[in-house]
Amino acid sequence: MTETIQRSASHDLVVLAEAIEVIDKALSEIGQRQLVTTTEVADLLLDVRQLLSEKAEPTTSVAK
């Protein structure tokens, strides 16, 4: 059980690091502009959501 919790915590840290990487990349790309389209913001949010959703599923199945 402890091993499962440790794997889950480690997995969570990897997921968070990947999400932060996606956000940082987008911020560096759009940070120099004054205007950002709603499409670009929506794409970024969808990318982060997809990343977190895909990564959350294995954690749920491991905990069962």
N, CA, C and O atoms as a Tripos MOL2 file, in Angstrom:
@<TRIPOS>MOLECULE
protein
  256   255    64     0     0
PROTEIN
NO_CHARGES

@<TRIPOS>ATOM
      1 N           0.8200   -1.1880    0.0000 N.3       1 MET1
      2 CA          0.0000    0.0000    0.0000 C.3       1 MET1
      3 C           0.8640    1.2520    0.0000 C.2       1 MET1
      4 O           0.5790    2.1950   -0.7380 O.2       1 MET1
      5 N           1.9170    1.2790    0.8140 N.am      2 THR2
      6 CA          2.8220    2.4240    0.8660 C.3       2 THR2
      7 C           3.4880    2.6360   -0.4820 C.2       2 THR2
      8 O           3.6710    3.7710   -0.9220 O.2       2 THR2
      9 N           3.8490    1.5400   -1.1340 N.am      3 GLU3
     10 CA          4.4820    1.6320   -2.4570 C.3       3 GLU3
     11 C           3.5260    2.2750   -3.4640 C.2       3 GLU3
     12 O           3.9430    3.0870   -4.2890 O.2       3 GLU3
     13 N           2.2580    1.9120   -3.3940 N.am      4 THR4
     14 CA          1.2540    2.4860   -4.2930 C.3       4 THR4
     15 C           1.1210    3.9860   -4.0490 C.2       4 THR4
     16 O           1.0260    4.7650   -4.9970 O.2       4 THR4
     17 N           1.1150    4.3880   -2.7990 N.am      5 ILE5
     18 CA          1.0100    5.8080   -2.4570 C.3       5 ILE5
     19 C           2.2460    6.5530   -2.9480 C.2       5 ILE5
     20 O           2.1320    7.6610   -3.4730 O.2       5 ILE5
     21 N           3.4260    5.9580   -2.7830 N.am      6 GLN6
     22 CA          4.6570    6.5950   -3.2370 C.3       6 GLN6
     23 C           4.6610    6.7330   -4.7520 C.2       6 GLN6
     24 O           5.0450    7.7790   -5.2750 O.2       6 GLN6
     25 N           4.2340    5.6780   -5.4760 N.am      7 ARG7
     26 CA          4.1640    5.7390   -6.9400 C.3       7 ARG7
     27 C           3.1670    6.7930   -7.3710 C.2       7 ARG7
     28 O           3.4100    7.5340   -8.3230 O.2       7 ARG7
     29 N           2.0460    6.8620   -6.6740 N.am      8 SER8
     30 CA          1.0160    7.8340   -7.0010 C.3       8 SER8
     31 C           1.5300    9.2560   -6.7840 C.2       8 SER8
     32 O           1.3010   10.1300   -7.6200 O.2       8 SER8
     33 N           2.2100    9.4910   -5.6870 N.am      9 ALA9
     34 CA          2.7590   10.8160   -5.3990 C.3       9 ALA9
     35 C           3.8230   11.1870   -6.4220 C.2       9 ALA9
     36 O           3.8700   12.3240   -6.8910 O.2       9 ALA9
     37 N           4.6700   10.2380   -6.7650 N.am     10 SER10
     38 CA          5.7030   10.4720   -7.7690 C.3      10 SER10
     39 C           5.0720   10.7790   -9.1220 C.2      10 SER10
     40 O           5.5120   11.6820   -9.8340 O.2      10 SER10
     41 N           4.0440   10.0220   -9.4640 N.am     11 HIS11
     42 CA          3.3210   10.2310  -10.7200 C.3      11 HIS11
     43 C           2.6940   11.6190  -10.7450 C.2      11 HIS11
     44 O           2.7320   12.2990  -11.7710 O.2      11 HIS11
     45 N           2.1190   12.0430   -9.6270 N.am     12 ASP12
     46 CA          1.5040   13.3720   -9.5370 C.3      12 ASP12
     47 C           2.5290   14.4720   -9.7830 C.2      12 ASP12
     48 O           2.2360   15.4640  -10.4490 O.2      12 ASP12
     49 N           3.7270   14.2930   -9.2470 N.am     13 LEU13
     50 CA          4.7760   15.2950   -9.4440 C.3      13 LEU13
     51 C           5.1880   15.3840  -10.9080 C.2      13 LEU13
     52 O           5.4410   16.4760  -11.4160 O.2      13 LEU13
     53 N           5.2550   14.2600  -11.5790 N.am     14 VAL14
     54 CA          5.5960   14.2480  -13.0040 C.3      14 VAL14
     55 C           4.5100   14.9550  -13.8100 C.2      14 VAL14
     56 O           4.8080   15.7470  -14.7050 O.2      14 VAL14
     57 N           3.2610   14.6660  -13.4900 N.am     15 VAL15
     58 CA          2.1350   15.3000  -14.1900 C.3      15 VAL15
     59 C           2.1720   16.8100  -13.9850 C.2      15 VAL15
     60 O           2.0020   17.5710  -14.9380 O.2      15 VAL15
     61 N           2.3890   17.2410  -12.7650 N.am     16 LEU16
     62 CA          2.4570   18.6770  -12.4900 C.3      16 LEU16
     63 C           3.6170   19.3290  -13.2290 C.2      16 LEU16
     64 O           3.4700   20.4300  -13.7600 O.2      16 LEU16
     65 N           4.7570   18.6710  -13.2710 N.am     17 ALA17
     66 CA          5.9120   19.2200  -13.9880 C.3      17 ALA17
     67 C           5.6110   19.3640  -15.4740 C.2      17 ALA17
     68 O           5.9900   20.3620  -16.0870 O.2      17 ALA17
     69 N           4.9330   18.3760  -16.0600 N.am     18 GLU18
     70 CA          4.5840   18.4550  -17.4720 C.3      18 GLU18
     71 C           3.5800   19.5770  -17.7310 C.2      18 GLU18
     72 O           3.6900   20.2910  -18.7280 O.2      18 GLU18
     73 N           2.6150   19.7320  -16.8490 N.am     19 ALA19
     74 CA          1.6280   20.8020  -17.0080 C.3      19 ALA19
     75 C           2.3000   22.1690  -16.8950 C.2      19 ALA19
     76 O           1.9950   23.0780  -17.6690 O.2      19 ALA19
     77 N           3.2010   22.3150  -15.9480 N.am     20 ILE20
     78 CA          3.9210   23.5780  -15.7900 C.3      20 ILE20
     79 C           4.7710   23.8610  -17.0280 C.2      20 ILE20
     80 O           4.8840   25.0100  -17.4560 O.2      20 ILE20
     81 N           5.3590   22.8340  -17.5920 N.am     21 GLU21
     82 CA          6.1630   22.9950  -18.8040 C.3      21 GLU21
     83 C           5.3090   23.5170  -19.9640 C.2      21 GLU21
     84 O           5.7340   24.4120  -20.6950 O.2      21 GLU21
     85 N           4.1150   22.9630  -20.1300 N.am     22 VAL22
     86 CA          3.2030   23.4170  -21.1870 C.3      22 VAL22
     87 C           2.8270   24.8800  -20.9610 C.2      22 VAL22
     88 O           2.8300   25.6780  -21.8980 O.2      22 VAL22
     89 N           2.5070   25.2230  -19.7300 N.am     23 ILE23
     90 CA          2.1300   26.6000  -19.4020 C.3      23 ILE23
     91 C           3.2980   27.5500  -19.6310 C.2      23 ILE23
     92 O           3.1200   28.6130  -20.2260 O.2      23 ILE23
     93 N           4.4840   27.1840  -19.1690 N.am     24 ASP24
     94 CA          5.6590   28.0430  -19.3410 C.3      24 ASP24
     95 C           5.9800   28.2780  -20.8140 C.2      24 ASP24
     96 O           6.3230   29.3910  -21.2130 O.2      24 ASP24
     97 N           5.8660   27.2250  -21.6140 N.am     25 LYS25
     98 CA          6.1280   27.3550  -23.0470 C.3      25 LYS25
     99 C           5.1480   28.3400  -23.6760 C.2      25 LYS25
    100 O           5.5470   29.2150  -24.4450 O.2      25 LYS25
    101 N           3.8800   28.1960  -23.3520 N.am     26 ALA26
    102 CA          2.8630   29.0860  -23.9080 C.3      26 ALA26
    103 C           3.0720   30.5200  -23.4380 C.2      26 ALA26
    104 O           2.9180   31.4620  -24.2160 O.2      26 ALA26
    105 N           3.4200   30.6820  -22.1790 N.am     27 LEU27
    106 CA          3.6540   32.0320  -21.6610 C.3      27 LEU27
    107 C           4.8260   32.7020  -22.3620 C.2      27 LEU27
    108 O           4.7780   33.8980  -22.6510 O.2      27 LEU27
    109 N           5.8710   31.9410  -22.6350 N.am     28 SER28
    110 CA          7.0210   32.5380  -23.3200 C.3      28 SER28
    111 C           6.6750   32.9020  -24.7610 C.2      28 SER28
    112 O           7.2030   33.8740  -25.3010 O.2      28 SER28
    113 N           5.7900   32.1240  -25.3850 N.am     29 GLU29
    114 CA          5.3940   32.4090  -26.7680 C.3      29 GLU29
    115 C           4.4660   33.6130  -26.8600 C.2      29 GLU29
    116 O           4.5650   34.4010  -27.8010 O.2      29 GLU29
    117 N           3.5650   33.7640  -25.8930 N.am     30 ILE30
    118 CA          2.5870   34.8450  -25.9830 C.3      30 ILE30
    119 C           2.9360   36.0360  -25.0990 C.2      30 ILE30
    120 O           2.2970   37.0850  -25.1920 O.2      30 ILE30
    121 N           3.9230   35.8860  -24.2590 N.am     31 GLY31
    122 CA          4.2720   36.9320  -23.3020 C.3      31 GLY31
    123 C           4.7830   38.2150  -23.9250 C.2      31 GLY31
    124 O           4.7000   39.2800  -23.3140 O.2      31 GLY31
    125 N           5.3050   38.1240  -25.1240 N.am     32 GLN32
    126 CA          5.8730   39.3010  -25.7650 C.3      32 GLN32
    127 C           4.8360   40.0800  -26.5710 C.2      32 GLN32
    128 O           5.1440   41.1430  -27.1110 O.2      32 GLN32
    129 N           3.6350   39.5700  -26.6560 N.am     33 ARG33
    130 CA          2.5850   40.2210  -27.4320 C.3      33 ARG33
    131 C           1.6160   40.9310  -26.4970 C.2      33 ARG33
    132 O           1.4540   40.5510  -25.3370 O.2      33 ARG33
    133 N           0.9820   41.9580  -27.0190 N.am     34 GLN34
    134 CA          0.0030   42.6800  -26.2230 C.3      34 GLN34
    135 C          -1.3800   42.0460  -26.3150 C.2      34 GLN34
    136 O          -2.1740   42.1320  -25.3780 O.2      34 GLN34
    137 N          -1.6620   41.4150  -27.4370 N.am     35 LEU35
    138 CA         -2.9690   40.8030  -27.6330 C.3      35 LEU35
    139 C          -2.8230   39.3010  -27.8480 C.2      35 LEU35
    140 O          -1.9300   38.8410  -28.5590 O.2      35 LEU35
    141 N          -3.7040   38.5640  -27.2280 N.am     36 VAL36
    142 CA         -3.7470   37.1160  -27.3990 C.3      36 VAL36
    143 C          -5.1940   36.7590  -27.7240 C.2      36 VAL36
    144 O          -6.1190   37.2080  -27.0480 O.2      36 VAL36
    145 N          -5.3810   35.9540  -28.7570 N.am     37 THR37
    146 CA         -6.7430   35.6160  -29.1480 C.3      37 THR37
    147 C          -7.3530   34.6280  -28.1500 C.2      37 THR37
    148 O          -6.6490   33.8820  -27.4690 O.2      37 THR37
    149 N          -8.6520   34.6510  -28.0910 N.am     38 THR38
    150 CA         -9.3440   33.7020  -27.2150 C.3      38 THR38
    151 C          -9.0980   32.2770  -27.6830 C.2      38 THR38
    152 O          -9.1010   31.3520  -26.8710 O.2      38 THR38
    153 N          -8.8880   32.0880  -28.9640 N.am     39 THR39
    154 CA         -8.5900   30.7510  -29.4930 C.3      39 THR39
    155 C          -7.2750   30.2250  -28.9300 C.2      39 THR39
    156 O          -7.1740   29.0540  -28.5650 O.2      39 THR39
    157 N          -6.2670   31.0940  -28.8610 N.am     40 GLU40
    158 CA         -4.9720   30.6790  -28.3150 C.3      40 GLU40
    159 C          -5.0800   30.3250  -26.8320 C.2      40 GLU40
    160 O          -4.4770   29.3550  -26.3730 O.2      40 GLU40
    161 N          -5.8370   31.1020  -26.1010 N.am     41 VAL41
    162 CA         -6.0290   30.8260  -24.6670 C.3      41 VAL41
    163 C          -6.7990   29.5190  -24.4870 C.2      41 VAL41
    164 O          -6.4510   28.6930  -23.6430 O.2      41 VAL41
    165 N          -7.8470   29.3420  -25.2890 N.am     42 ALA42
    166 CA         -8.6270   28.1020  -25.2070 C.3      42 ALA42
    167 C          -7.7680   26.9000  -25.5610 C.2      42 ALA42
    168 O          -7.8710   25.8580  -24.9130 O.2      42 ALA42
    169 N          -6.9210   27.0260  -26.5790 N.am     43 ASP43
    170 CA         -6.0250   25.9220  -26.9550 C.3      43 ASP43
    171 C          -5.0820   25.5630  -25.8180 C.2      43 ASP43
    172 O          -4.8570   24.3840  -25.5410 O.2      43 ASP43
    173 N          -4.5380   26.5620  -25.1680 N.am     44 LEU44
    174 CA         -3.6400   26.3180  -24.0370 C.3      44 LEU44
    175 C          -4.3680   25.5920  -22.9140 C.2      44 LEU44
    176 O          -3.8610   24.6150  -22.3640 O.2      44 LEU44
    177 N          -5.5490   26.0720  -22.5810 N.am     45 LEU45
    178 CA         -6.3170   25.4400  -21.5110 C.3      45 LEU45
    179 C          -6.6920   24.0040  -21.8670 C.2      45 LEU45
    180 O          -6.6510   23.1170  -21.0140 O.2      45 LEU45
    181 N          -7.0540   23.7790  -23.1160 N.am     46 LEU46
    182 CA         -7.3840   22.4190  -23.5480 C.3      46 LEU46
    183 C          -6.1640   21.5110  -23.5030 C.2      46 LEU46
    184 O          -6.2790   20.3440  -23.1270 O.2      46 LEU46
    185 N          -4.9860   22.0310  -23.8820 N.am     47 ASP47
    186 CA         -3.7570   21.2390  -23.8150 C.3      47 ASP47
    187 C          -3.4530   20.8230  -22.3810 C.2      47 ASP47
    188 O          -3.1170   19.6680  -22.1210 O.2      47 ASP47
    189 N          -3.5720   21.7610  -21.4590 N.am     48 VAL48
    190 CA         -3.3000   21.4570  -20.0430 C.3      48 VAL48
    191 C          -4.3390   20.4750  -19.5120 C.2      48 VAL48
    192 O          -3.9980   19.5300  -18.8010 O.2      48 VAL48
    193 N          -5.6060   20.6980  -19.8550 N.am     49 ARG49
    194 CA         -6.6740   19.7990  -19.4050 C.3      49 ARG49
    195 C          -6.4510   18.3850  -19.9300 C.2      49 ARG49
    196 O          -6.5890   17.4130  -19.1880 O.2      49 ARG49
    197 N          -6.1060   18.2750  -21.2090 N.am     50 GLN50
    198 CA         -5.8760   16.9600  -21.8000 C.3      50 GLN50
    199 C          -4.7060   16.2540  -21.1220 C.2      50 GLN50
    200 O          -4.7850   15.0650  -20.8130 O.2      50 GLN50
    201 N          -3.6380   16.9780  -20.8970 N.am     51 LEU51
    202 CA         -2.4720   16.4050  -20.2340 C.3      51 LEU51
    203 C          -2.8270   15.8890  -18.8480 C.2      51 LEU51
    204 O          -2.4650   14.7690  -18.4860 O.2      51 LEU51
    205 N          -3.5260   16.6940  -18.0810 N.am     52 LEU52
    206 CA         -3.8930   16.2900  -16.7250 C.3      52 LEU52
    207 C          -4.9030   15.1410  -16.7310 C.2      52 LEU52
    208 O          -4.8270   14.2490  -15.8860 O.2      52 LEU52
    209 N          -5.8310   15.1550  -17.6600 N.am     53 SER53
    210 CA         -6.8420   14.0920  -17.7370 C.3      53 SER53
    211 C          -6.2190   12.7570  -18.1060 C.2      53 SER53
    212 O          -6.5310   11.7320  -17.5000 O.2      53 SER53
    213 N          -5.3400   12.7670  -19.0970 N.am     54 GLU54
    214 CA         -4.6880   11.5220  -19.5250 C.3      54 GLU54
    215 C          -3.8270   10.9500  -18.4160 C.2      54 GLU54
    216 O          -3.7900    9.7340  -18.2240 O.2      54 GLU54
    217 N          -3.1480   11.7950  -17.6960 N.am     55 LYS55
    218 CA         -2.2410   11.3420  -16.6540 C.3      55 LYS55
    219 C          -2.9880   10.9280  -15.3910 C.2      55 LYS55
    220 O          -2.4800   10.1170  -14.6170 O.2      55 LYS55
    221 N          -4.1720   11.4630  -15.1710 N.am     56 ALA56
    222 CA         -4.9250   11.1450  -13.9640 C.3      56 ALA56
    223 C          -5.5260    9.7530  -14.0240 C.2      56 ALA56
    224 O          -5.6800    9.1160  -12.9810 O.2      56 ALA56
    225 N          -5.8670    9.2620  -15.1890 N.am     57 GLU57
    226 CA         -6.4970    7.9560  -15.3270 C.3      57 GLU57
    227 C          -5.6370    6.8020  -14.7980 C.2      57 GLU57
    228 O          -6.1500    5.9650  -14.0560 O.2      57 GLU57
    229 N          -4.3300    6.7270  -15.1560 N.am     58 PRO58
    230 CA         -3.5220    5.6260  -14.6030 C.3      58 PRO58
    231 C          -3.4160    5.6530  -13.0890 C.2      58 PRO58
    232 O          -3.3560    4.5950  -12.4620 O.2      58 PRO58
    233 N          -3.3930    6.8270  -12.4920 N.am     59 THR59
    234 CA         -3.3090    6.9400  -11.0380 C.3      59 THR59
    235 C          -4.5550    6.3430  -10.4030 C.2      59 THR59
    236 O          -4.4670    5.6570   -9.3850 O.2      59 THR59
    237 N          -5.7110    6.5990  -10.9960 N.am     60 THR60
    238 CA         -6.9610    6.0660  -10.4750 C.3      60 THR60
    239 C          -6.9680    4.5570  -10.5500 C.2      60 THR60
    240 O          -7.3880    3.8930   -9.6030 O.2      60 THR60
    241 N          -6.5080    3.9980  -11.6640 N.am     61 SER61
    242 CA         -6.5280    2.5520  -11.8140 C.3      61 SER61
    243 C          -5.4880    1.8690  -10.9170 C.2      61 SER61
    244 O          -5.7060    0.7380  -10.4830 O.2      61 SER61
    245 N          -4.3660    2.5340  -10.6330 N.am     62 VAL62
    246 CA         -3.3490    1.9630   -9.7520 C.3      62 VAL62
    247 C          -3.8790    1.8980   -8.3180 C.2      62 VAL62
    248 O          -3.5940    0.9470   -7.5900 O.2      62 VAL62
    249 N          -4.6420    2.9020   -7.9200 N.am     63 ALA63
    250 CA         -5.1280    2.9590   -6.5400 C.3      63 ALA63
    251 C          -6.1920    1.8980   -6.2480 C.2      63 ALA63
    252 O          -6.4280    1.5730   -5.0850 O.2      63 ALA63
    253 N          -6.8370    1.3550   -7.2810 N.am     64 LYS64
    254 CA         -7.8920    0.3680   -7.0580 C.3      64 LYS64
    255 C          -7.3860   -0.9300   -6.5200 C.2      64 LYS64
    256 O          -8.1700   -1.8490   -6.2870 O.2      64 LYS64
@<TRIPOS>BOND
     1     1     2 1
     2     2     3 1
     3     3     4 2
     4     3     5 am
     5     5     6 1
     6     6     7 1
     7     7     8 2
     8     7     9 am
     9     9    10 1
    10    10    11 1
    11    11    12 2
    12    11    13 am
    13    13    14 1
    14    14    15 1
    15    15    16 2
    16    15    17 am
    17    17    18 1
    18    18    19 1
    19    19    20 2
    20    19    21 am
    21    21    22 1
    22    22    23 1
    23    23    24 2
    24    23    25 am
    25    25    26 1
    26    26    27 1
    27    27    28 2
    28    27    29 am
    29    29    30 1
    30    30    31 1
    31    31    32 2
    32    31    33 am
    33    33    34 1
    34    34    35 1
    35    35    36 2
    36    35    37 am
    37    37    38 1
    38    38    39 1
    39    39    40 2
    40    39    41 am
    41    41    42 1
    42    42    43 1
    43    43    44 2
    44    43    45 am
    45    45    46 1
    46    46    47 1
    47    47    48 2
    48    47    49 am
    49    49    50 1
    50    50    51 1
    51    51    52 2
    52    51    53 am
    53    53    54 1
    54    54    55 1
    55    55    56 2
    56    55    57 am
    57    57    58 1
    58    58    59 1
    59    59    60 2
    60    59    61 am
    61    61    62 1
    62    62    63 1
    63    63    64 2
    64    63    65 am
    65    65    66 1
    66    66    67 1
    67    67    68 2
    68    67    69 am
    69    69    70 1
    70    70    71 1
    71    71    72 2
    72    71    73 am
    73    73    74 1
    74    74    75 1
    75    75    76 2
    76    75    77 am
    77    77    78 1
    78    78    79 1
    79    79    80 2
    80    79    81 am
    81    81    82 1
    82    82    83 1
    83    83    84 2
    84    83    85 am
    85    85    86 1
    86    86    87 1
    87    87    88 2
    88    87    89 am
    89    89    90 1
    90    90    91 1
    91    91    92 2
    92    91    93 am
    93    93    94 1
    94    94    95 1
    95    95    96 2
    96    95    97 am
    97    97    98 1
    98    98    99 1
    99    99   100 2
   100    99   101 am
   101   101   102 1
   102   102   103 1
   103   103   104 2
   104   103   105 am
   105   105   106 1
   106   106   107 1
   107   107   108 2
   108   107   109 am
   109   109   110 1
   110   110   111 1
   111   111   112 2
   112   111   113 am
   113   113   114 1
   114   114   115 1
   115   115   116 2
   116   115   117 am
   117   117   118 1
   118   118   119 1
   119   119   120 2
   120   119   121 am
   121   121   122 1
   122   122   123 1
   123   123   124 2
   124   123   125 am
   125   125   126 1
   126   126   127 1
   127   127   128 2
   128   127   129 am
   129   129   130 1
   130   130   131 1
   131   131   132 2
   132   131   133 am
   133   133   134 1
   134   134   135 1
   135   135   136 2
   136   135   137 am
   137   137   138 1
   138   138   139 1
   139   139   140 2
   140   139   141 am
   141   141   142 1
   142   142   143 1
   143   143   144 2
   144   143   145 am
   145   145   146 1
   146   146   147 1
   147   147   148 2
   148   147   149 am
   149   149   150 1
   150   150   151 1
   151   151   152 2
   152   151   153 am
   153   153   154 1
   154   154   155 1
   155   155   156 2
   156   155   157 am
   157   157   158 1
   158   158   159 1
   159   159   160 2
   160   159   161 am
   161   161   162 1
   162   162   163 1
   163   163   164 2
   164   163   165 am
   165   165   166 1
   166   166   167 1
   167   167   168 2
   168   167   169 am
   169   169   170 1
   170   170   171 1
   171   171   172 2
   172   171   173 am
   173   173   174 1
   174   174   175 1
   175   175   176 2
   176   175   177 am
   177   177   178 1
   178   178   179 1
   179   179   180 2
   180   179   181 am
   181   181   182 1
   182   182   183 1
   183   183   184 2
   184   183   185 am
   185   185   186 1
   186   186   187 1
   187   187   188 2
   188   187   189 am
   189   189   190 1
   190   190   191 1
   191   191   192 2
   192   191   193 am
   193   193   194 1
   194   194   195 1
   195   195   196 2
   196   195   197 am
   197   197   198 1
   198   198   199 1
   199   199   200 2
   200   199   201 am
   201   201   202 1
   202   202   203 1
   203   203   204 2
   204   203   205 am
   205   205   206 1
   206   206   207 1
   207   207   208 2
   208   207   209 am
   209   209   210 1
   210   210   211 1
   211   211   212 2
   212   211   213 am
   213   213   214 1
   214   214   215 1
   215   215   216 2
   216   215   217 am
   217   217   218 1
   218   218   219 1
   219   219   220 2
   220   219   221 am
   221   221   222 1
   222   222   223 1
   223   223   224 2
   224   223   225 am
   225   225   226 1
   226   226   227 1
   227   227   228 2
   228   227   229 am
   229   229   230 1
   230   230   231 1
   231   231   232 2
   232   231   233 am
   233   233   234 1
   234   234   235 1
   235   235   236 2
   236   235   237 am
   237   237   238 1
   238   238   239 1
   239   239   240 2
   240   239   241 am
   241   241   242 1
   242   242   243 1
   243   243   244 2
   244   243   245 am
   245   245   246 1
   246   246   247 1
   247   247   248 2
   248   247   249 am
   249   249   250 1
   250   250   251 1
   251   251   252 2
   252   251   253 am
   253   253   254 1
   254   254   255 1
   255   255   256 2
@<TRIPOS>SUBSTRUCTURE
     1 MET1         2 RESIDUE 1 A MET
     2 THR2         6 RESIDUE 1 A THR
     3 GLU3        10 RESIDUE 1 A GLU
     4 THR4        14 RESIDUE 1 A THR
     5 ILE5        18 RESIDUE 1 A ILE
     6 GLN6        22 RESIDUE 1 A GLN
     7 ARG7        26 RESIDUE 1 A ARG
     8 SER8        30 RESIDUE 1 A SER
     9 ALA9        34 RESIDUE 1 A ALA
    10 SER10       38 RESIDUE 1 A SER
    11 HIS11       42 RESIDUE 1 A HIS
    12 ASP12       46 RESIDUE 1 A ASP
    13 LEU13       50 RESIDUE 1 A LEU
    14 VAL14       54 RESIDUE 1 A VAL
    15 VAL15       58 RESIDUE 1 A VAL
    16 LEU16       62 RESIDUE 1 A LEU
    17 ALA17       66 RESIDUE 1 A ALA
    18 GLU18       70 RESIDUE 1 A GLU
    19 ALA19       74 RESIDUE 1 A ALA
    20 ILE20       78 RESIDUE 1 A ILE
    21 GLU21       82 RESIDUE 1 A GLU
    22 VAL22       86 RESIDUE 1 A VAL
    23 ILE23       90 RESIDUE 1 A ILE
    24 ASP24       94 RESIDUE 1 A ASP
    25 LYS25       98 RESIDUE 1 A LYS
    26 ALA26      102 RESIDUE 1 A ALA
    27 LEU27      106 RESIDUE 1 A LEU
    28 SER28      110 RESIDUE 1 A SER
    29 GLU29      114 RESIDUE 1 A GLU
    30 ILE30      118 RESIDUE 1 A ILE
    31 GLY31      122 RESIDUE 1 A GLY
    32 GLN32      126 RESIDUE 1 A GLN
    33 ARG33      130 RESIDUE 1 A ARG
    34 GLN34      134 RESIDUE 1 A GLN
    35 LEU35      138 RESIDUE 1 A LEU
    36 VAL36      142 RESIDUE 1 A VAL
    37 THR37      146 RESIDUE 1 A THR
    38 THR38      150 RESIDUE 1 A THR
    39 THR39      154 RESIDUE 1 A THR
    40 GLU40      158 RESIDUE 1 A GLU
    41 VAL41      162 RESIDUE 1 A VAL
    42 ALA42      166 RESIDUE 1 A ALA
    43 ASP43      170 RESIDUE 1 A ASP
    44 LEU44      174 RESIDUE 1 A LEU
    45 LEU45      178 RESIDUE 1 A LEU
    46 LEU46      182 RESIDUE 1 A LEU
    47 ASP47      186 RESIDUE 1 A ASP
    48 VAL48      190 RESIDUE 1 A VAL
    49 ARG49      194 RESIDUE 1 A ARG
    50 GLN50      198 RESIDUE 1 A GLN
    51 LEU51      202 RESIDUE 1 A LEU
    52 LEU52      206 RESIDUE 1 A LEU
    53 SER53      210 RESIDUE 1 A SER
    54 GLU54      214 RESIDUE 1 A GLU
    55 LYS55      218 RESIDUE 1 A LYS
    56 ALA56      222 RESIDUE 1 A ALA
    57 GLU57      226 RESIDUE 1 A GLU
    58 PRO58      230 RESIDUE 1 A PRO
    59 THR59      234 RESIDUE 1 A THR
    60 THR60      238 RESIDUE 1 A THR
    61 SER61      242 RESIDUE 1 A SER
    62 VAL62      246 RESIDUE 1 A VAL
    63 ALA63      250 RESIDUE 1 A ALA
    64 LYS64      254 RESIDUE 1 A LYS
